[in-house]
């Protein structure tokens, strides 16, 4: 691959998620999170989380595949297995000591979860972007732009939900089981988004538009929650 294409691919994959991470971090007006912890959360999502998710997805696919109708295996993978594996590994960033000690306000879990999701999305964009380049530079920019909105907002929003639950668990010193409802909700959000794209019941273009709208709405809800919690704890 020419060096020019490599640079374009890296910039297109990582710049939007980094900008979104800064945007999410700066949503707080009071007691903003330290850049070191924000960077660590992003890096976790972009490296360890995505490798762990791939390994877990492969394991689950090989374990469950024999009991699933072959015609349904792809749907099960995309709508159930992938959301489970990814929403399990991304928010583990909040268990890192540097991040864990920053969880002092209810909105902190939302922020670190969202940033970890954006890191994951950046590396995922890199993988997809590499495939998009084979379709030509125009198609590449169209498809990577769509992923930079829908994919990034989806990963940020879903993981923010589990992050919120874990942040509350740390602050209130409650059982880890208290995080489970937020994890399940994150899986549902992720699975619903993937399902819209997979089934194409309402047509490919309309389905894609619906998925994008859904991701924009859900990230807006997360930001409003951060603003609300930040104001109440100023």
C-alpha positions in Angstrom: 0.0 0.0 0.0 1.4 3.4 -0.9 2.5 5.6 2.0 -0.1 8.2 1.0 -2.9 5.7 1.4 -1.6 4.6 4.7 -1.6 8.2 6.0 -5.1 8.8 4.7 -6.3 5.5 6.3 -4.8 6.3 9.7 -6.1 9.9 9.7 -9.6 8.8 8.6 -9.8 6.0 11.2 -8.4 7.8 14.2 -9.0 11.6 13.9 -12.8 11.5 14.2 -12.9 9.3 17.3 -10.2 11.4 18.9 -12.2 14.5 18.2 -15.3 12.9 19.6 -13.3 11.8 22.8 -12.3 15.4 23.4 -15.9 16.5 22.8 -17.2 14.0 25.3 -14.5 14.8 27.9 -15.3 18.6 27.5 -19.0 18.0 28.0 -18.3 18.4 31.7 -18.0 22.0 32.7 -16.9 21.3 36.3 -14.1 18.9 37.4 -13.1 17.7 33.9 -11.3 14.4 33.7 -7.5 14.3 33.5 -6.1 13.8 30.0 -3.8 10.9 31.2 -6.8 8.9 32.3 -8.8 9.8 29.2 -5.9 8.8 26.9 -5.5 5.5 28.8 -9.2 4.7 28.4 -9.0 5.4 24.6 -5.9 3.3 24.2 -7.5 0.4 26.1 -10.4 0.4 23.7 -8.1 0.7 20.7 -5.8 -2.1 21.6 -6.5 -4.6 24.5 -10.3 -4.4 24.2 -10.5 -5.1 20.5 -8.0 -8.0 20.6 -9.8 -9.5 23.6 -13.2 -9.0 21.8 -12.0 -10.8 18.7 -10.6 -13.7 20.6 -13.9 -14.0 22.6 -16.0 -13.7 19.5 -14.0 -16.5 17.7 -14.3 -18.7 20.8 -18.1 -18.1 21.1 -18.7 -18.6 17.4 -16.9 -22.0 17.4 -18.6 -23.0 20.6 -22.2 -22.1 19.6 -22.1 -22.6 15.8 -22.8 -26.3 15.8 -26.2 -25.7 17.6 -27.3 -22.9 15.3 -29.1 -23.1 12.0 -26.4 -22.1 9.4 -28.7 -19.5 7.8 -29.0 -17.8 11.2 -25.3 -18.0 12.3 -24.3 -14.6 10.8 -27.3 -12.9 12.4 -26.5 -14.4 15.8 -22.9 -13.4 15.5 -23.7 -9.8 14.6 -26.7 -9.2 16.8 -25.8 -11.2 19.9 -22.2 -12.5 20.1 -20.4 -9.4 18.9 -22.4 -7.0 21.2 -21.7 -9.4 24.1 -18.0 -9.7 23.5 -17.4 -6.0 22.7 -19.5 -4.6 25.5 -17.8 -6.9 27.9 -14.2 -6.0 27.0 -14.5 -2.2 26.3 -15.6 -1.0 29.8 -12.9 -3.1 31.5 -10.9 0.1 31.0 -12.6 1.5 34.1 -10.9 -1.2 36.2 -7.5 0.2 35.5 -6.0 1.9 38.6 -5.4 5.2 36.9 -9.0 5.4 35.7 -10.6 3.8 38.8 -9.4 6.5 41.1 -10.9 9.2 38.9 -14.4 7.8 39.4 -15.6 10.3 41.9 -18.7 11.6 40.2 -21.7 9.8 38.6 -20.9 11.1 35.2 -17.3 9.9 35.2 -18.3 6.4 34.3 -20.3 7.7 31.3 -17.3 9.6 30.1 -14.6 6.9 30.5 -17.0 4.3 29.0 -17.7 6.5 26.0 -14.0 7.2 25.4 -13.1 3.5 25.6 -15.8 2.8 23.1 -14.3 5.5 20.8 -10.9 3.9 21.0 -12.4 0.6 20.0 -14.2 2.2 17.1 -11.0 3.9 15.9 -9.2 0.5 15.4 -12.4 -1.0 14.0 -12.5 1.9 11.5 -8.9 1.0 10.5 -9.8 -2.6 9.7 -12.9 -1.6 7.7 -11.1 1.3 6.1 -8.5 -1.0 4.7 -11.2 -3.0 3.0 -13.0 0.2 1.8 -9.8 1.4 0.0 -10.1 -1.5 -2.5 -13.4 0.0 -3.7 -11.7 3.3 -4.7 -10.9 6.5 -2.9 -14.4 8.1 -3.4 -16.2 5.0 -2.0 -13.6 4.9 0.8 -14.4 8.4 1.9 -18.2 7.8 1.7 -18.1 4.6 3.7 -15.5 5.7 6.3 -17.5 8.9 6.9 -20.6 6.8 7.6 -18.7 4.6 10.0 -17.1 7.7 11.6 -20.6 8.8 12.6 -22.7 5.7 13.2 -20.0 3.3 14.4 -18.3 5.8 16.6 -21.4 7.1 18.3 -22.8 3.6 18.7 -19.6 2.3 20.5 -19.4 5.4 22.6 -23.0 5.4 23.7 -23.3 1.6 24.4 -20.1 1.4 26.5 -21.0 4.6 28.3 -24.0 2.8 29.7 -21.9 0.0 31.3 -19.3 2.6 32.4 -22.1 4.5 34.2 -23.2 1.3 36.0 -19.6 0.5 37.0 -18.9 4.1 38.1 -21.9 3.9 40.4 -20.8 0.5 41.7 -17.3 2.0 42.6 -18.8 5.1 44.3 -21.5 3.3 46.2 -19.3 0.2 47.0 -22.0 -2.2 45.9 -21.8 -5.6 44.3 -20.6 -6.0 40.7 -24.0 -7.6 40.0 -25.4 -4.0 40.1 -23.6 -3.4 36.8 -25.4 -6.2 35.0 -28.6 -4.2 34.1 -26.4 -1.5 32.4 -24.4 -4.1 30.6 -27.5 -5.8 29.3 -28.9 -2.4 28.2 -25.5 -1.7 26.4 -25.9 -5.1 24.6 -29.5 -4.3 23.6 -28.5 -0.9 22.2 -25.5 -2.4 20.3 -27.5 -5.4 19.0 -30.4 -3.2 17.9 -28.1 -1.0 15.9 -26.4 -4.0 14.3 -29.8 -5.6 13.6 -31.1 -2.5 11.7 -28.1 -2.9 9.4 -28.3 -6.7 9.0 -32.0 -7.3 8.3 -32.6 -4.5 5.8 -36.3 -4.9 6.4 -36.9 -1.3 5.4 -34.4 -1.2 2.6 -30.6 -0.7 2.7 -30.6 3.1 2.4 -33.5 3.7 4.8 -32.0 1.1 7.2 -28.6 2.8 7.1 -30.3 6.2 7.7 -32.3 4.8 10.6 -29.1 3.3 12.2 -27.3 6.6 11.8 -30.2 8.5 13.3 -30.4 6.1 16.2 -26.7 6.5 17.0 -26.9 10.3 16.9 -30.0 10.2 19.2 -28.4 7.8 21.7 -25.1 9.8 21.9 -27.1 13.0 22.4 -29.0 11.3 25.3 -25.6 10.3 26.9 -24.3 13.9 26.6 -27.4 15.4 28.1 -27.1 12.9 31.0 -23.4 14.0 31.5 -24.4 17.7 31.5 -27.2 17.0 33.9 -25.1 15.1 36.4 -22.2 17.5 36.1 -24.5 20.5 36.9 -26.0 18.7 39.9 -22.5 17.9 41.3 -20.8 21.2 40.6 
